[in-house]
C-alpha cells in the first residue's frame, strides 16, 4: 500500500468562476505530493476544450461581489453576462491570478490525471478533437476505482 495521499475531484460546472476550484486544488495537491485525478462530467467538460469560451453568470450567484448592488432584473438583460465576464477577467488579471489555461497546463505538467466522462461526451455528441491532449476518457466506474481509495474526494 502506498503512502502517497490521493485527491479525487469531480468537476461538473463549466463557467469561468467554477473552473478555478478543480485546477487550483488539483495543482496545489500535486505540488504537495498527492496523486490527483479530476473527473470532468456534464458541463465540466467545457473546461477541457482547446478553445475556452468560459463566462461568469451573475444570475443565481448572490455571493458574487459587485462594485455596486445590481438588481436581478438588470442582471438578466442582454449583454450583462459578457460585461460581468469581462469585469471578472480584468479583476483577476489586475490581481495576478493565473488564467484557466495556465492552471490547466500546470495540472498536466504535474501529472494530474484528467478524465473526461465518456457518457457525457456521447450524450452531447462532443467531438473529441475539440478537447486538449493529455486527457483520458472513461466512465464513472473508472473514476470510482481511484476515488474509492482516495484520502479526499471533492465535488465542485
GIGIHU-V937563 format. One record per backbone hydrogen bond with DSSP energy under -1.0 kcal/mol. NH is the residue of the N-H (numbers start at 1). CO is the residue of the C=O. If there is no record, write none. Layout:
nh->NH co->CO
nh->NH co->CO
This chain:
nh->7 co->35
nh->8 co->152
nh->9 co->37
nh->10 co->154
nh->11 co->39
nh->16 co->55
nh->23 co->19
nh->24 co->20
nh->25 co->21
nh->26 co->22
nh->27 co->23
nh->28 co->24
nh->29 co->25
nh->30 co->26
nh->31 co->27
nh->32 co->28
nh->33 co->30
nh->34 co->29
nh->35 co->5
nh->37 co->7
nh->38 co->113
nh->39 co->9
nh->40 co->115
nh->41 co->11
nh->44 co->41
nh->45 co->42
nh->46 co->43
nh->47 co->44
nh->48 co->45
nh->49 co->46
nh->50 co->130
nh->61 co->58
nh->64 co->61
nh->75 co->71
nh->76 co->72
nh->77 co->74
nh->80 co->77
nh->83 co->79
nh->84 co->80
nh->85 co->81
nh->86 co->82
nh->87 co->83
nh->88 co->84
nh->89 co->85
nh->90 co->86
nh->91 co->87
nh->92 co->88
nh->93 co->89
nh->94 co->90
nh->95 co->91
nh->96 co->93
nh->97 co->92
nh->103 co->99
nh->104 co->100
nh->105 co->101
nh->106 co->102
nh->107 co->103
nh->108 co->104
nh->109 co->105
nh->110 co->106
nh->111 co->108
nh->112 co->107
nh->113 co->36
nh->115 co->38
nh->116 co->136
nh->117 co->40
nh->118 co->138
nh->121 co->117
nh->122 co->118
nh->123 co->119
nh->124 co->120
nh->126 co->121
nh->130 co->127
nh->131 co->128
nh->132 co->48
nh->136 co->114
nh->138 co->116
nh->143 co->139
nh->144 co->140
nh->145 co->141
nh->147 co->143
nh->148 co->144
nh->149 co->146
nh->150 co->147
nh->151 co->6
nh->152 co->6
nh->154 co->8
nh->156 co->10
